Amino acid sequence: MGADDVTTVRLLTRLFVRRLLDNDVISPHADRHDSIGVMYAVVLSLALFVTFFVSTPYLAAYIQLPGPTALSALPDRFLFIAASLAVSALAALLVWDALGLEARDAAILGPLPIAPWTITRAKLLAALVFGVVFSVAVNVVPSILYPVFLTVNLRGITIGGIVRLIAAQAISVVMAGLFGFFAVLTARGLLRFALGERGFGRVSSSVQSLFVVVAVTGLLLTPTIRGKTVTDWVAGVAPPRYFALPILWHLGVNETLAGDVVVNTPAVMPRRLAMATWLRKDDEEHRSAYRALQANLGRLAQRAWLVVPALVCLAVLTFVWNNRRLPEQAAARRAPSRARNAVHAIALRLSHRDPEAQAGFFFTLQTLMRSGPHRMIVAIAVAAALTLPSVMLILGSAYLRDPTPSFPLGLLGMQVTVLLALIGGFRYAVVVPAELVANWSIRLAWRGDERRYLAGVKRAAFLSTVVVPSLVLLPLHVALFGVATALVHALFGCLLGAAALDGLFLGYRKVPFACAYLPLGDPKLLWSGGAAALLFVPYVFAYVERAALSSPGSTAVLAATLAGIVLTIRISDRIQRRECRQLDFDERPAPPTQRLGVLEGMAGHD
């Protein structure tokens, strides 16, 4: 390979890496570096919080013994490894389409005098750089802080032992992150190889959405796994779940690299204190229990050292084979289906044959189903809507055996949690344009009044985020509460969902899915406020609903109150939209600095 080829590969690799971070398809003016920086800060903050939370017993221990510490650290490391694997897999899924050559690459780079193999090599290098850098960046803070917190009160530990623990932690979690990233890349490559280019194009978005749901669900449900369960899986007392096997492999890597550091540390008591006999016996029992696990941990580590390199090689081979030629640019047409005809009939009834409302209704559904970024947003919202109620169901299952007639708040709050997660995801999805370069067609047909178009968008949102989830949850509610209570509960959920949906669109004066994307004004405030609302509102509403279900009169009062709230929000929204405003489809984000205009004012006085 000549010097020119090396330079070309470097330039293209830099270009592809920047395209993983910048996206001029949704906004030609917005700089995503600020948003990415905020997201990275949020991830690091969560990692720091989780590290401090799981390390609280070690930080608060006045007498810390090596034996119990070695055993209790296994579930903690299981959590860190699972989080690294899931987050890295999510990072790969976020750039799912960019993990291979796209039609855009063929359109831009194809006419240039660049060999296809050079483009493929640069694309592969960009994917590898992104995966490695992301895995290292996400795990750097927990890898340093957790071993330090773990041994802060372990008086017999040495500096060399702490360094070994940090190195082992870093190696195991980074390996797990690479496993998650390359597992997604391998799955994509095998699917592309098996189905071909056109077949993969038909199922790519659906598979991506499914993987996102699985990854987010696994990430949110991992903290619910008990420490004894992890120990039983390692000891072979209980067969591990299939999804836990890769995590256990990397846990074995960590323990084989530095597991003997803690368990072989001498027990040193604080000054003027002698070790009691029962403490010494307890420490020796835990040491023996940990040493009994070392053989199984070694076998698990061997599988990790074999599987990860094999997975990387398979990912590279499938990538090179699938991208040996530039992709085709032809788009396949989809045949009409009965489901689409049924949705069309529903839209005609909901829109009262209003063309603008129909346009908003169908454009919303088509965007959510076909657009890659929007399907990713919907998949994350669906994963949150599946996971949080599952946790509530687990927590509330203990109350099902309670003879008291009151309903558990967790079970009553499941529906509200699902609806709020889906509605919040939809509200964020509308600010992302479906195809920014094609919004000229909407501009040509725009009359300056967004009310009827927005009404169609809201109806599509109400159908997909409120009505359908309520119907899906209805059989579960019938089994839990009975037919009459379940129907009333579904009615309350639909009314609250309608109020939340209308409230989130108050003051929204843009064209959904058609305007340039603008970064969030204050992401830290919005994300923290949204998470607090998602945890607080369902329980408050469940408490009010449980009181209302005690008598028919209270039930009618709550229903009338919710209906009045919905009506009030809609009247307020209609009043605000009386005056038509000029829309800016290519609105620029606010500048990072503010001009005071002092010099301009002085020149005016002169």
GUMIDO-349621 format. One record per residue (C-alpha): x, y, z; residue number from 1. Coordinates in nm, 4 decimals, padded with zeros to 6 digits. Last residue first. Example, Ala and Ser with C-alpha at 12.3 -4.5 7.8 and 13.67 -1.06 7.14 Angstrom:
BEGIN
      east     north        up  num
   01.3670  -00.1060   00.7140    2
   01.2300  -00.4500   00.7800    1
// end
This chain:
BEGIN
      east     north        up  num
  -02.1401   05.9060   01.7739  606
  -02.4342   05.7744   01.9737  605
  -02.4839   05.4896   01.7247  604
  -02.1164   05.3949   01.7360  603
  -02.1373   05.3617   02.1136  602
  -02.4403   05.1316   02.0872  601
  -02.2673   04.9118   01.8283  600
  -01.9624   04.8876   02.0530  599
  -02.1719   04.7777   02.3506  598
  -02.3758   04.5210   02.1562  597
  -02.3753   04.2639   02.4389  596
  -02.3232   03.9667   02.2089  595
  -02.3957   03.6306   02.3710  594
  -02.1816   03.3202   02.3364  593
  -02.2760   02.9580   02.2615  592
  -02.5096   03.0786   01.9850  591
  -02.8710   02.9576   02.0093  590
  -02.9486   02.6839   01.7606  589
  -03.0441   02.7773   01.4050  588
  -03.3978   02.7511   01.2746  587
  -03.4209   02.5828   00.9368  586
  -03.7998   02.5397   00.9153  585
  -03.8628   02.8870   01.0495  584
  -04.2360   02.9255   01.0993  583
  -04.4288   03.2502   01.0713  582
  -04.6877   03.2712   01.3436  581
  -05.0636   03.2386   01.3248  580
  -05.2627   03.3954   01.6070  579
  -05.5425   03.1809   01.7421  578
  -05.2964   02.9160   01.8536  577
  -05.2732   03.0193   02.2192  576
  -05.6499   03.0119   02.2577  575
  -05.6700   02.6624   02.1087  574
  -05.4037   02.5346   02.3473  573
  -05.5855   02.6821   02.6453  572
  -05.9072   02.5154   02.5333  571
  -05.7234   02.1870   02.4895  570
  -05.5638   02.2074   02.8325  569
  -05.8972   02.2877   02.9985  568
  -06.0739   01.9987   02.8247  567
  -05.8076   01.7490   02.9340  566
  -05.8197   01.8785   03.2901  565
  -06.2014   01.8594   03.2911  564
  -06.1882   01.4992   03.1707  563
  -05.9470   01.4167   03.4522  562
  -06.1734   01.5808   03.7071  561
  -06.4832   01.4067   03.5706  560
  -06.3103   01.0685   03.5939  559
  -06.1921   01.1453   03.9479  558
  -06.5420   01.2517   04.0574  557
  -06.7020   00.9448   03.8976  556
  -06.4647   00.7122   04.0847  555
  -06.5268   00.8964   04.4100  554
  -06.8991   00.8431   04.3691  553
  -06.8585   00.4748   04.2825  552
  -06.6648   00.4108   04.6063  551
  -06.3179   00.2857   04.7064  550
  -06.1850   00.3257   04.3540  549
  -06.1169   00.6949   04.4155  548
  -05.8744   00.6250   04.7013  547
  -05.6820   00.3792   04.4861  546
  -05.6823   00.6333   04.2035  545
  -05.5307   00.9053   04.4204  544
  -05.2519   00.6737   04.5393  543
  -05.1958   00.5459   04.1857  542
  -05.1698   00.9067   04.0632  541
  -04.9045   00.9811   04.3216  540
  -04.7237   00.6556   04.2465  539
  -04.7272   00.7115   03.8694  538
  -04.6214   01.0806   03.9023  537
  -04.3071   01.0253   04.1106  536
  -04.0902   00.7831   03.9136  535
  -04.1526   00.9149   03.5621  534
  -04.1659   01.2703   03.6977  533
  -03.8239   01.2296   03.8590  532
  -03.6795   01.0858   03.5369  531
  -03.8278   01.3717   03.3355  530
  -03.6960   01.6343   03.5751  529
  -03.3466   01.4818   03.5700  528
  -03.3492   01.4593   03.1914  527
  -03.4921   01.8085   03.1448  526
  -03.2639   01.9788   03.3977  525
  -02.9461   01.8152   03.2708  524
  -03.0479   01.8623   02.9081  523
  -03.0955   02.2401   02.9411  522
  -03.2110   02.3841   02.6079  521
  -03.2188   02.0537   02.4233  520
  -03.0379   02.0629   02.0919  519
  -03.2325   02.1899   01.7891  518
  -03.3255   01.9613   01.5013  517
  -03.4325   02.1290   01.1809  516
  -03.8052   02.1309   01.1150  515
  -04.0083   01.8575   00.9412  514
  -04.0866   01.5803   01.1938  513
  -04.3479   01.7937   01.3704  512
  -04.4127   02.1366   01.2171  511
  -04.3414   02.4033   01.4756  510
  -04.5385   02.6063   01.7275  509
  -04.5218   02.3917   02.0418  508
  -04.6676   02.6166   02.3130  507
  -04.8664   02.3366   02.4705  506
  -04.7530   02.0123   02.3082  505
  -04.6476   01.8451   02.6339  504
  -04.9814   01.9333   02.7916  503
  -05.1828   01.7715   02.5126  502
  -04.9966   01.4427   02.5545  501
  -05.0092   01.4536   02.9353  500
  -05.3833   01.5260   02.9366  499
  -05.4538   01.2516   02.6808  498
  -05.2451   01.0059   02.8813  497
  -05.4313   01.0958   03.2016  496
  -05.7630   01.0362   03.0275  495
  -05.6436   00.7088   02.8762  494
  -05.5078   00.5879   03.2111  493
  -05.8313   00.6701   03.3920  492
  -06.0301   00.4788   03.1296  491
  -05.7954   00.1791   03.1606  490
  -05.8454   00.1767   03.5390  489
  -06.2223   00.1916   03.4927  488
  -06.2046  -00.1059   03.2582  487
  -05.9743  -00.2970   03.4956  486
  -06.2003  -00.2258   03.7928  485
  -06.5020  -00.3704   03.6129  484
  -06.3236  -00.6775   03.4738  483
  -06.1303  -00.7881   03.7814  482
  -05.8239  -00.6374   03.9483  481
  -05.5235  -00.8573   03.8671  480
  -05.6499  -01.0801   03.5833  479
  -05.8456  -00.7923   03.4286  478
  -05.5390  -00.5696   03.4623  477
  -05.3277  -00.8227   03.2741  476
  -05.5923  -00.8512   03.0011  475
  -05.6068  -00.4660   02.9736  474
  -05.2329  -00.4108   02.9354  473
  -05.2387  -00.4504   02.5557  472
  -05.5532  -00.2379   02.5285  471
  -05.3928   00.0404   02.7317  470
  -05.0752   00.0168   02.5214  469
  -05.2833   00.0555   02.1988  468
  -05.4908   00.3491   02.3229  467
  -05.2157   00.5608   02.4787  466
  -04.8912   00.5691   02.2785  465
  -05.0033   00.4573   01.9309  464
  -05.3578   00.5963   01.9165  463
  -05.2839   00.9111   02.1132  462
  -04.9736   00.9760   01.9030  461
  -05.1651   00.9321   01.5775  460
  -05.4332   01.1636   01.7107  459
  -05.1688   01.4152   01.8180  458
  -05.0143   01.4193   01.4713  457
  -05.3558   01.4689   01.3119  456
  -05.4240   01.7621   01.5437  455
  -05.0823   01.9032   01.4547  454
  -05.1866   01.9175   01.0889  453
  -05.5129   02.0836   01.1858  452
  -05.3434   02.3439   01.4053  451
  -05.0323   02.4154   01.1979  450
  -05.1593   02.7251   01.0162  449
  -04.9198   02.8946   00.7721  448
  -05.0615   02.7413   00.4569  447
  -04.7779   02.4955   00.3919  446
  -04.7940   02.3072   00.0614  445
  -04.4636   02.4394  -00.0745  444
  -04.2971   02.4210   00.2648  443
  -04.3996   02.0573   00.3086  442
  -04.2318   01.9658  -00.0209  441
  -03.9250   02.1665   00.0811  440
  -03.8953   01.9348   00.3809  439
  -03.7054   01.6869   00.1646  438
  -03.3502   01.7776   00.2724  437
  -03.4521   01.7428   00.6371  436
  -03.5713   01.3849   00.6101  435
  -03.7688   01.2629   00.9139  434
  -03.6796   01.5627   01.1243  433
  -03.6076   01.5070   01.4961  432
  -03.8200   01.7377   01.7148  431
  -04.1193   01.5005   01.6904  430
  -03.9191   01.2133   01.8438  429
  -03.8742   01.3887   02.1781  428
  -04.2483   01.4109   02.2309  427
  -04.2860   01.0498   02.1190  426
  -04.0368   00.9278   02.3790  425
  -04.2150   01.1224   02.6514  424
  -04.5500   00.9781   02.5425  423
  -04.4097   00.6239   02.5500  422
  -04.2533   00.6604   02.8941  421
  -04.5605   00.8395   03.0320  420
  -04.7957   00.5708   02.9014  419
  -04.5941   00.2797   03.0409  418
  -04.5515   00.4442   03.3805  417
  -04.9222   00.5292   03.3968  416
  -05.0143   00.1670   03.3240  415
  -04.7806   00.0264   03.5886  414
  -04.8941   00.2659   03.8615  413
  -05.1850   00.0529   03.9823  412
  -04.9569  -00.2457   04.0278  411
  -04.6970  -00.0439   04.2158  410
  -04.9588   00.1212   04.4349  409
  -05.0837  -00.2132   04.5621  408
  -05.4648  -00.2327   04.5623  407
  -05.6500  -00.2258   04.8929  406
  -05.8684  -00.5279   04.9841  405
  -05.6346  -00.6613   05.2544  404
  -05.5692  -01.0374   05.2270  403
  -05.2099  -00.9806   05.1064  402
  -05.1086  -01.2541   04.8649  401
  -05.0981  -01.0048   04.5781  400
  -04.8812  -00.7809   04.7944  399
  -04.5661  -00.9802   04.7248  398
  -04.6246  -00.9390   04.3533  397
  -04.5957  -00.5623   04.3918  396
  -04.2178  -00.5468   04.3810  395
  -04.1966  -00.7818   04.0859  394
  -04.4821  -00.6023   03.9090  393
  -04.3176  -00.2648   03.9718  392
  -03.9904  -00.3984   03.8287  391
  -04.1794  -00.5238   03.5239  390
  -04.3543  -00.1880   03.4999  389
  -04.0114  -00.0196   03.4738  388
  -03.8766  -00.2630   03.2155  387
  -04.1440  -00.2684   02.9464  386
  -04.2052   00.1065   02.9217  385
  -03.8299   00.1698   02.9370  384
  -03.7787  -00.0737   02.6495  383
  -04.0677   00.0839   02.4582  382
  -03.9143   00.4307   02.5010  381
  -03.5765   00.3024   02.3804  380
  -03.7424   00.1363   02.0806  379
  -03.9387   00.4538   01.9978  378
  -03.6203   00.6595   01.9947  377
  -03.4430   00.4027   01.7752  376
  -03.7424   00.3858   01.5434  375
  -03.7238   00.7607   01.5120  374
  -03.3561   00.7554   01.4190  373
  -03.4141   00.4832   01.1554  372
  -03.7205   00.6329   00.9888  371
  -03.9686   00.3741   00.8639  370
  -04.2207   00.2984   01.1401  369
  -04.2170   00.6249   01.3368  368
  -04.2042   00.8280   01.0169  367
  -04.4891   00.6360   00.8546  366
  -04.7088   00.6756   01.1624  365
  -04.6460   01.0490   01.1890  364
  -04.6877   01.1131   00.8167  363
  -05.0146   00.9237   00.8245  362
  -05.1722   01.1279   01.1037  361
  -05.0304   01.4652   00.9971  360
  -05.1456   01.4182   00.6392  359
  -05.4870   01.2985   00.7552  358
  -05.5222   01.6094   00.9706  357
  -05.4326   01.8259   00.6712  356
  -05.6754   01.6425   00.4397  355
  -05.9710   01.6561   00.6848  354
  -06.1805   01.3471   00.6168  353
  -06.3197   01.3453   00.9723  352
  -05.9620   01.2960   01.0949  351
  -06.0404   01.0099   01.3320  350
  -06.2668   00.8229   01.0903  349
  -06.0350   00.8603   00.7929  348
  -05.7390   00.7624   01.0085  347
  -05.9108   00.4423   01.1189  346
  -05.9721   00.3481   00.7528  345
  -05.6070   00.4118   00.6679  344
  -05.4963   00.2024   00.9640  343
  -05.7105  -00.0829   00.8343  342
  -05.5636  -00.0461   00.4840  341
  -05.2130  -00.0558   00.6294  340
  -05.2967  -00.3693   00.8259  339
  -05.4392  -00.5316   00.5131  338
  -05.1136  -00.4799   00.3283  337
  -04.9926  -00.2712   00.0344  336
  -04.6734  -00.3906  -00.1323  335
  -04.3533  -00.2220  -00.0344  334
  -04.1337  -00.0628  -00.2928  333
  -03.7610  -00.1342  -00.3051  332
  -03.5110   00.1493  -00.3095  331
  -03.2261   00.1575  -00.5584  330
  -02.8982   00.2986  -00.4348  329
  -02.6927  -00.0196  -00.4458  328
  -02.4151  -00.0646  -00.1951  327
  -02.0448  -00.0289  -00.2817  326
  -01.8717  -00.3628  -00.3168  325
  -01.6551  -00.5605  -00.0722  324
  -01.8858  -00.4371   00.2006  323
  -02.0496  -00.7674   00.2968  322
  -01.7220  -00.9585   00.2818  321
  -01.5177  -00.7052   00.4768  320
  -01.7818  -00.6682   00.7481  319
  -01.8367  -01.0433   00.7752  318
  -01.4628  -01.0996   00.8199  317
  -01.4195  -00.8154   01.0701  316
  -01.7110  -00.9310   01.2863  315
  -01.5907  -01.2916   01.2761  314
  -01.2423  -01.1854   01.3840  313
  -01.3808  -00.9763   01.6705  312
  -01.6047  -01.2612   01.7844  311
  -01.3179  -01.5076   01.7771  310
  -01.1022  -01.2679   01.9803  309
  -01.3850  -01.2305   02.2399  308
  -01.4829  -01.5995   02.2539  307
  -01.1478  -01.7559   02.3404  306
  -01.0324  -01.5257   02.6219  305
  -01.3889  -01.5208   02.7549  304
  -01.4151  -01.9003   02.7514  303
  -01.0908  -01.9308   02.9460  302
  -01.2224  -01.6841   03.2040  301
  -01.5250  -01.9031   03.2766  300
  -01.2984  -02.2020   03.3368  299
  -01.0864  -01.9970   03.5782  298
  -01.3952  -01.8756   03.7634  297
  -01.5073  -02.2364   03.8076  296
  -01.1734  -02.3264   03.9669  295
  -01.1726  -02.0104   04.1801  294
  -01.5134  -02.0763   04.3348  293
  -01.3881  -02.2972   04.6204  292
  -01.1356  -02.0249   04.7023  291
  -01.4268  -01.7875   04.7667  290
  -01.5981  -02.0252   05.0089  289
  -01.2706  -02.0902   05.1901  288
  -01.2087  -01.7184   05.2330  287
  -01.5657  -01.6719   05.3549  286
  -01.5219  -01.9446   05.6153  285
  -01.1866  -01.8014   05.7235  284
  -01.3368  -01.4570   05.7790  283
  -01.6271  -01.5957   05.9806  282
  -01.3879  -01.7920   06.2011  281
  -01.1704  -01.4868   06.2592  280
  -01.4753  -01.2792   06.3459  279
  -01.6060  -01.5494   06.5821  278
  -01.2730  -01.5623   06.7619  277
  -01.2587  -01.1893   06.8153  276
  -00.9880  -00.9896   06.6466  275
  -00.8118  -00.7589   06.8874  274
  -00.8663  -00.3853   06.8939  273
  -00.6193  -00.1257   07.0215  272
  -00.5513  -00.0039   06.6656  271
  -00.7839  -00.1189   06.3936  270
  -00.7723  -00.4859   06.2947  269
  -00.5570  -00.6329   06.0187  268
  -00.6751  -00.9406   05.8284  267
  -00.4000  -01.0510   05.5920  266
  -00.4768  -01.0103   05.2201  265
  -00.4996  -01.3465   05.0460  264
  -00.8700  -01.3083   04.9527  263
  -00.8214  -00.9519   04.8374  262
  -00.5310  -00.9974   04.5978  261
  -00.6240  -01.3526   04.4954  260
  -00.8982  -01.2267   04.2642  259
  -00.6555  -01.0199   04.0601  258
  -00.6252  -01.1625   03.7101  257
  -00.8293  -01.4802   03.7625  256
  -01.1063  -01.2819   03.9296  255
  -01.1384  -01.0217   03.6545  254
  -01.1354  -01.2778   03.3745  253
  -01.3940  -01.4904   03.5579  252
  -01.6231  -01.1884   03.5742  251
  -01.5679  -01.1605   03.2000  250
  -01.7065  -01.5093   03.1467  249
  -01.9881  -01.4473   03.3963  248
  -02.1052  -01.1477   03.1937  247
  -02.0984  -01.3502   02.8721  246
  -02.3080  -01.6244   03.0421  245
  -02.5719  -01.3985   03.1978  244
  -02.7977  -01.3811   02.8900  243
  -02.8340  -01.7585   02.8867  242
  -02.9420  -01.7767   03.2488  241
  -02.7026  -01.9484   03.4821  240
  -02.7670  -02.3066   03.5958  239
  -02.8006  -02.3116   03.9760  238
  -02.5463  -02.4608   04.2180  237
  -02.2732  -02.4155   03.9563  236
  -02.0573  -02.2115   04.1932  235
  -02.0537  -01.9119   03.9583  234
  -02.4296  -01.9209   03.9095  233
  -02.4868  -01.9668   04.2833  232
  -02.2689  -01.6631   04.3575  231
  -02.4623  -01.4519   04.1057  230
  -02.7929  -01.5603   04.2587  229
  -02.6650  -01.4821   04.6072  228
  -02.5907  -01.1259   04.4960  227
  -02.9443  -01.0679   04.3803  226
  -03.0349  -00.9686   04.0254  225
  -03.2567  -00.6570   04.0322  224
  -02.9644  -00.4335   03.9313  223
  -02.9525  -00.6122   03.5922  222
  -03.3125  -00.5221   03.5011  221
  -03.2390  -00.1753   03.3623  220
  -02.9458  -00.2837   03.1466  219
  -03.1240  -00.5958   03.0264  218
  -03.4289  -00.3958   02.9227  217
  -03.2122  -00.1390   02.7454  216
  -03.0237  -00.4080   02.5541  215
  -03.3323  -00.6138   02.4627  214
  -03.5315  -00.3102   02.3489  213
  -03.2364  -00.1859   02.1456  212
  -03.1926  -00.5287   01.9861  211
  -03.5577  -00.5339   01.8811  210
  -03.5346  -00.1835   01.7344  209
  -03.2262  -00.2786   01.5334  208
  -03.3950  -00.5951   01.4087  207
  -03.6977  -00.3961   01.2930  206
  -03.4817  -00.1317   01.1253  205
  -03.2743  -00.3898   00.9374  204
  -03.5621  -00.6081   00.8227  203
  -03.6297  -00.4722   00.4735  202
  -03.2747  -00.3476   00.4098  201
  -03.1361  -00.6884   00.5025  200
  -03.3482  -00.8485   00.2323  199
  -03.2216  -00.5975  -00.0225  198
  -02.8531  -00.6408   00.0620  197
  -02.8502  -01.0146   00.1114  196
  -03.0419  -01.2087   00.3709  195
  -02.7740  -01.4386   00.5153  194
  -02.4717  -01.2090   00.4752  193
  -02.6565  -00.9013   00.6048  192
  -02.7819  -01.0978   00.9039  191
  -02.4332  -01.2301   00.9697  190
  -02.2852  -00.8808   00.9479  189
  -02.5459  -00.7222   01.1738  188
  -02.5041  -00.9959   01.4318  187
  -02.1264  -00.9542   01.4136  186
  -02.1434  -00.5757   01.4615  185
  -02.3852  -00.6179   01.7520  184
  -02.1601  -00.8783   01.9140  183
  -01.8631  -00.6531   01.8349  182
  -01.9995  -00.3750   02.0540  181
  -02.1114  -00.5987   02.3396  180
  -01.7857  -00.7967   02.3435  179
  -01.5843  -00.4760   02.3256  178
  -01.7684  -00.3506   02.6329  177
  -01.7071  -00.6795   02.8137  176
  -01.3375  -00.6593   02.7282  175
  -01.3340  -00.3034   02.8604  174
  -01.5035  -00.4228   03.1810  173
  -01.2573  -00.7094   03.2335  172
  -00.9396  -00.5186   03.1482  171
  -01.0260  -00.2144   03.3587  170
  -01.1216  -00.4201   03.6642  169
  -00.8063  -00.6286   03.6370  168
  -00.5883  -00.3182   03.6065  167
  -00.7580  -00.1478   03.9016  166
  -00.7274  -00.4617   04.1160  165
  -00.3604  -00.4978   04.0244  164
  -00.2971  -00.1351   04.1185  163
  -00.4705  -00.1931   04.4523  162
  -00.2469  -00.4951   04.5172  161
   00.0652  -00.2956   04.4396  160
  -00.0411  -00.0288   04.6865  159
  -00.0764  -00.2948   04.9572  158
  -00.3841  -00.4291   05.1354  157
  -00.3714  -00.5186   05.5059  156
  -00.5853  -00.2288   05.6216  155
  -00.8925  -00.3067   05.4132  154
  -01.0799   00.0141   05.4956  153
  -01.0223   00.1831   05.1568  152
  -01.0108  -00.1522   04.9774  151
  -01.3410  -00.1492   04.7903  150
  -01.3416   00.2289   04.7490  149
  -01.0054   00.2147   04.5707  148
  -01.1093  -00.0856   04.3598  147
  -01.4334   00.0989   04.2660  146
  -01.2746   00.4350   04.1838  145
  -01.0293   00.3420   03.9105  144
  -01.2307   00.1037   03.6941  143
  -01.5514   00.2959   03.7681  142
  -01.4034   00.6149   03.6102  141
  -01.2387   00.4631   03.3014  140
  -01.5324   00.2472   03.1976  139
  -01.7215   00.4775   02.9608  138
  -01.4107   00.6166   02.7938  137
  -01.2511   00.2747   02.7341  136
  -01.5613   00.1254   02.5715  135
  -01.6205   00.4375   02.3629  134
  -01.2619   00.4504   02.2407  133
  -01.2616   00.0830   02.1424  132
  -01.5969   00.0886   01.9620  131
  -01.5375   00.4167   01.7781  130
  -01.1895   00.3183   01.6675  129
  -01.3125  -00.0166   01.5382  128
  -01.6033   00.1411   01.3491  127
  -01.3742   00.4017   01.1939  126
  -01.1223   00.1332   01.0973  125
  -01.3974  -00.0643   00.9247  124
  -01.5155   00.2399   00.7310  123
  -01.1584   00.3193   00.6261  122
  -01.1042  -00.0371   00.5048  121
  -01.4295  -00.0359   00.3101  120
  -01.3459   00.2948   00.1421  119
  -01.0007   00.1682   00.0439  118
  -01.1492  -00.1583  -00.0845  117
  -01.3914   00.0395  -00.3017  116
  -01.0949   00.2075  -00.4774  115
  -01.1046   00.5864  -00.4796  114
  -01.1198   00.7914  -00.7991  113
  -01.4360   00.9726  -00.6879  112
  -01.7754   00.8822  -00.8378  111
  -01.8457   00.6327  -00.5562  110
  -01.7528   00.8618  -00.2666  109
  -02.0689   01.0720  -00.2473  108
  -02.3418   00.8442  -00.3838  107
  -02.1802   00.5240  -00.2553  106
  -02.1350   00.6697   00.0925  105
  -02.4963   00.7885   00.0924  104
  -02.6108   00.4403  -00.0041  103
  -02.4470   00.3215   00.3149  102
  -02.1325   00.1185   00.3786  101
  -02.1566  -00.0652   00.7062  100
  -02.1609   00.0105   01.0777   99
  -02.3104   00.3524   00.9932   98
  -02.6626   00.2080   00.9818   97
  -02.6355   00.0749   01.3372   96
  -02.4836   00.3918   01.4831   95
  -02.7165   00.3947   01.7861   94
  -02.7010   00.0149   01.7899   93
  -02.3250   00.0211   01.8420   92
  -02.3635   00.2612   02.1337   91
  -02.6376   00.0388   02.2748   90
  -02.4022  -00.2588   02.2634   89
  -02.1433  -00.0525   02.4482   88
  -02.4020   00.0358   02.7133   87
  -02.5113  -00.3275   02.7542   86
  -02.1614  -00.4728   02.7875   85
  -02.0379  -00.2012   03.0232   84
  -02.3493  -00.2302   03.2394   83
  -02.3166  -00.6088   03.2601   82
  -01.9493  -00.5807   03.3584   81
  -02.0210  -00.3220   03.6282   80
  -02.3102  -00.5260   03.7711   79
  -02.1129  -00.8522   03.7781   78
  -01.8307  -00.6610   03.9467   77
  -02.0679  -00.5676   04.2263   76
  -02.2097  -00.9210   04.2485   75
  -01.8540  -01.0626   04.2945   74
  -01.7376  -00.7971   04.5419   73
  -01.9397  -00.9517   04.8263   72
  -01.7289  -01.2689   04.8130   71
  -01.3872  -01.1007   04.8272   70
  -01.5055  -00.8546   05.0936   69
  -01.6406  -01.1325   05.3181   68
  -01.2965  -01.2967   05.3185   67
  -01.0815  -00.9817   05.3373   66
  -01.2321  -00.8435   05.6612   65
  -01.3450  -00.4856   05.7016   64
  -01.3804  -00.3448   06.0535   63
  -01.4966   00.0170   06.0449   62
  -01.7182  -00.0457   05.7454   61
  -01.8844   00.2675   05.6048   60
  -01.6725   00.2898   05.2891   59
  -01.7080  -00.0833   05.2231   58
  -02.0852  -00.0843   05.2704   57
  -02.1171   00.2326   05.0538   56
  -01.9269   00.0863   04.7591   55
  -02.2407  -00.0102   04.5641   54
  -02.3709   00.3465   04.5916   53
  -02.0357   00.5168   04.5207   52
  -01.9875   00.3182   04.2024   51
  -02.3502   00.3698   04.0994   50
  -02.3181   00.7459   04.1501   49
  -01.9869   00.7651   03.9635   48
  -02.1260   00.5607   03.6744   47
  -02.4353   00.7809   03.6653   46
  -02.2173   01.0908   03.6570   45
  -02.0004   00.9378   03.3858   44
  -02.3066   00.8629   03.1745   43
  -02.4449   01.2137   03.2305   42
  -02.1088   01.3697   03.1392   41
  -02.1002   01.1595   02.8232   40
  -02.4498   01.2762   02.7356   39
  -02.3504   01.6397   02.7973   38
  -02.0428   01.6013   02.5785   37
  -02.2503   01.4348   02.3088   36
  -02.4957   01.7238   02.3169   35
  -02.2143   01.9805   02.2958   34
  -02.0397   01.7880   02.0190   33
  -02.3672   01.7646   01.8268   32
  -02.3174   02.1014   01.6611   31
  -02.6435   02.2195   01.5080   30
  -02.6350   02.4057   01.1750   29
  -02.7173   02.1452   00.9094   28
  -02.9730   01.9725   01.1345   27
  -03.1241   01.6247   01.0975   26
  -02.9122   01.5091   00.8022   25
  -02.6118   01.7108   00.9191   24
  -02.5335   01.4439   01.1770   23
  -02.2060   01.4865   01.3631   22
  -02.0641   01.2185   01.5945   21
  -02.0613   00.9066   01.3764   20
  -01.9996   01.1355   01.0808   19
  -01.6809   01.2513   01.2501   18
  -01.5577   00.8914   01.2681   17
  -01.6397   00.8416   00.8990   16
  -01.4448   01.1526   00.7961   15
  -01.1440   01.0649   01.0105   14
  -01.1396   00.7186   00.8572   13
  -01.1695   00.8724   00.5102   12
  -00.8733   01.1012   00.5713   11
  -00.6627   00.8226   00.7186   10
  -00.7484   00.5815   00.4368    9
  -00.6621   00.8433   00.1768    8
  -00.3269   00.9174   00.3419    7
  -00.2404   00.5479   00.3528    6
  -00.3435   00.5074  -00.0109    5
  -00.1246   00.7997  -00.1144    4
   00.1730   00.6570   00.0754    3
   00.1483   00.3313  -00.1112    2
   00.0000   00.0000   00.0000    1
// end
